Amino acid sequence: MSSTWSRGLLAALFVGAGLLHFLKPAAYLRVMPPYLPAPELLVLLSGAAEVAGGLGLLWPATRRAAGWGLLALLVAVFPANVYMLQIHEQLHLPAWALWARLPLQPLLLWGVWRAAGLGGQRGR
């Protein structure tokens, strides 16, 4: 798969997910761990970060910064993925599906790393 195509796919994934934070904030508020402050603000900030990071992957001048930002974001939202698993019954979601989702996080981290050229390549 070409790096341009995969970068575009990753950008679309992040921009789409980020926009959903603004269009369907209730879905994200339901999975926000209760120990985090200002959940509404965090949902909006994480959505904005996803949109900015996804768009940033598309331009060479912003690609590396966007990559680092998306890596930080993926690490920051991982507790919400774990929390979803803990409250899966309240969400009416099968635990197996949420367990299966957890390994996607390292795959996304790897994809962002490669797409942003953080491993020594300059994000061609």
Beta strands, then each sheet from edge to edge (+ up, - down):
end
